[in-house]
Amino acid sequence: MDRPSTPPTDIRANLASVTARIARAAAAAGRAPGSVTLVAVSKTHGVPSIRAALEAGQRCFGENRVQEARAKWPALRAQHPDLELHLIGPLQTNKARDAVALFDAIETIDRPKLAAALAREMALQGKRPNCFVEVNIGNEPQKAGIAPDDVPAFLAACRELHRLPIVGLMCIPPLGADPRPYFERLAELARRSSVPLVSMGMSEDFEAAVAAGATHVRVGTAIFGARQNI
Ligand SMILES: *Cc1c(COP(=O)(O)O)cnc(C)c1O
């Protein structure tokens, strides 16, 4: 969490700058200014940093761990009922209950067992967070996500078997490679599968993601500064 030695990060200015860059990238691609949602990734950052973003008007946030979100967000949500919290990190099946309770969107559905567990929890809790399927867009052996070729069958199972509210696809392209072809591939996969939302692009490459058709960009460092050790 924030330590006294942490240099002050001007979160309001960073948000304004990222938002302006998104708007410019959208305009350059001939897209409407409101067609991209900024998911401010607050993982490892403490509540004071999140409050600064809320005060600057940011309402959509991303966390990558259920436990960390549970510690940080219930109190903030009580004060800001209009905020939207996305789970962007790997989800263990045994945390499906907490994930459904805590998040408005779950971006990392990457295997049949998890889809089944989430469906069960949604029925039990009467709550249906928006679901994104995570795609292993670079076919990397060590990486989570559904292989691109398997996406149609997995989507069909999520929709027809589990009745999950699938709204989007999400990816993290291979590290160190030009992300553009991967972004374009994910957008194309979403189009072909009639999935309206596409979550891709981080601090280093969100403008390229917007150019390729991202509806959600997940930006942490460019807003909150370097990640804190927690
Ligand atoms: C941490 C994280 C981000 C944000 O990364 P930055 O480089 O800090 O912008 C985006 N997506 C996922 C899945 C992440 O884990």
The ligand as an ORCA input file, in Angstrom:
! r2SCAN-3c Opt
* xyz 0 1
  C      -1.681     -5.119    -14.251
  C      -2.552     -5.381    -15.416
  C      -2.878     -4.353    -16.317
  C      -2.322     -2.941    -16.222
  O      -0.960     -2.935    -16.541
  P      -0.122     -1.550    -16.672
  O       1.022     -1.941    -17.520
  O       0.267     -1.188    -15.291
  O      -1.002     -0.555    -17.302
  C      -3.736     -4.670    -17.361
  N      -4.253     -5.902    -17.503
  C      -3.954     -6.914    -16.666
  C      -4.547     -8.253    -16.896
  C      -3.093     -6.681    -15.603
  O      -2.806     -7.695    -14.760
*
